[in-house]
Every structure is written in structure tokens, then in C-alpha cells.
Amino acid sequence: MKLRPTVSHLAGQFHRPLRFGRRWRGHELALRMVQLVLLVLLAGVGAKLIAEGVALAVNTIASMMA
């Protein structure tokens, strides 16, 4: 199989931020803000779940030792 190098401008396409569809073009900033809020909310919920899991594990280990 013959390997061919790709043109360099194609490599830049994979590092661009994702774009919304044509009908959402005027609302892109608002949609990005909604994405940011959802990301922060999900990060907070995830951190809370991890913290509760760690606390439960520590309590279980402590009760097994006592």
C-alpha cells in the first residue's frame, strides 16, 4: 500500500472548536454559555458524588477496624 502525505491544512481541522449548525449561527455565544454552565454543574455534581464515595469508604474502613 502506498502512503501519501496529507495536505497540511487538513490537520488544522481536527483542532478547531466544534461549530453549531447553520440555523444556530446567530446564537452561538448563548449556546456556548449554556454549555459552560452545564459543564460547571456536571463537574460540581461529579465532585460531590466522588466526595461522598470517599467519605463512605473511609467510614466503612474505620468501622471495620474499630
C-alpha positions as CSV (number, residue, x, y, z in Angstrom):
1,M,0.0,0.0,0.0
2,K,1.4,3.4,-1.0
3,L,1.4,6.0,1.8
4,R,0.6,9.6,0.7
5,P,1.1,12.6,3.0
6,T,-1.9,14.7,3.5
7,V,-2.0,18.4,2.9
8,S,-1.2,20.4,6.0
9,H,-4.4,22.5,6.1
10,L,-6.4,19.3,6.9
11,A,-4.5,18.8,10.1
12,G,-5.8,22.1,11.5
13,Q,-9.5,21.0,11.1
14,F,-9.3,18.5,14.0
15,H,-8.1,21.1,16.4
16,R,-10.8,23.7,15.8
17,P,-13.7,24.0,18.2
18,L,-16.9,22.4,17.1
19,R,-19.3,24.6,15.3
20,F,-23.1,24.6,15.7
21,G,-25.3,24.2,12.7
22,R,-26.2,27.0,10.2
23,R,-29.6,27.8,11.9
24,W,-27.9,28.4,15.3
25,R,-25.2,30.7,13.9
26,G,-26.5,33.9,15.5
27,H,-26.9,32.2,18.9
28,E,-23.5,30.6,19.2
29,L,-22.4,32.8,22.1
30,A,-25.5,32.0,24.1
31,L,-25.2,28.3,23.3
32,R,-21.5,28.3,24.4
33,M,-22.6,30.0,27.7
34,V,-25.2,27.2,28.2
35,Q,-22.5,24.6,27.6
36,L,-20.2,26.3,30.1
37,V,-23.0,26.4,32.8
38,L,-23.8,22.7,32.1
39,L,-20.1,21.8,32.4
40,V,-19.8,23.5,35.7
41,L,-23.0,21.9,37.1
42,L,-21.9,18.5,36.0
43,A,-18.4,19.0,37.5
44,G,-20.0,20.0,40.8
45,V,-22.3,17.0,40.8
46,G,-19.5,14.7,39.9
47,A,-17.2,16.1,42.6
48,K,-20.0,15.8,45.2
49,L,-20.5,12.1,44.2
50,I,-16.8,11.4,44.4
51,A,-16.5,13.1,47.8
52,E,-19.5,11.1,49.2
53,G,-18.0,7.9,47.9
54,V,-14.6,8.6,49.5
55,A,-16.3,9.5,52.8
56,L,-18.4,6.3,52.7
57,A,-15.3,4.2,52.0
58,V,-13.4,5.8,54.9
59,N,-16.3,5.3,57.3
60,T,-16.6,1.7,56.2
61,I,-12.9,1.0,56.7
62,A,-12.9,2.8,60.1
63,S,-15.9,0.8,61.3
64,M,-14.2,-2.4,60.3
65,M,-11.1,-1.5,62.3
66,A,-13.0,-0.5,65.4
